[in-house]
Amino acid sequence: MSAEGNAVPIWFDGIPLEELNRRGANCANGHLGIELIEAGDDWLKGRMPVDHRTRQPAGVLHGGVSMVLAETLVSWAAAFVVDPAKFHCVGQEINANHIRAAAEGWVYGIARPLHIGRSSQVWEVKISDEAGKLVCVSRVTMAVLATPMRYLGLPPAASTADA
């Protein structure tokens, strides 16, 4: 936060939501209906349907699927906070507290950093239902590796070694 209380932009060079949704279409993200929908100066928001793909046998959102949404949001967010020509972020630890059940509609997750360091990042994800009621809160720790971004099809920015 700035001295005025406004969020300071954290993104290295923006965050390409449409491209990331396209790239996630044929993997777990797409299979579960996860969509990245909005990014602010210091947060990333996504949504996921509560339907046959994401419910447990008891008819409510599966807690593990809430964690998939959390890790998806944080993995993409972490990747675009660092210089992709120099760093790649990977999940190191995740935990979640399931607060209330969601049986239908959509859930929305918002990922915000608690710590962005040289070798690690810690993020909090709050997942809410369509009424804005908290469903799950998750904390995700990411390791920052000193190697260019490895996401398939997303080449790192031009390296200074190429110059």
BELBELHU-V849532 format. One line per field, one symbol per residue. ss: DSSP state (~ for helix, > for strand, _ for the rest). Layout:
ss: ???
This chain:
ss: ________________~~~~~~~~___~~~~___>>>>>___>>>>>>>_____>_____>_~~~~~~~~~~~~~~~~~________>>>>>>>>>>>_______>>>>>>>>>>>___>>>>>>>>>>____>>>>>>>>>>>>______________~~~_
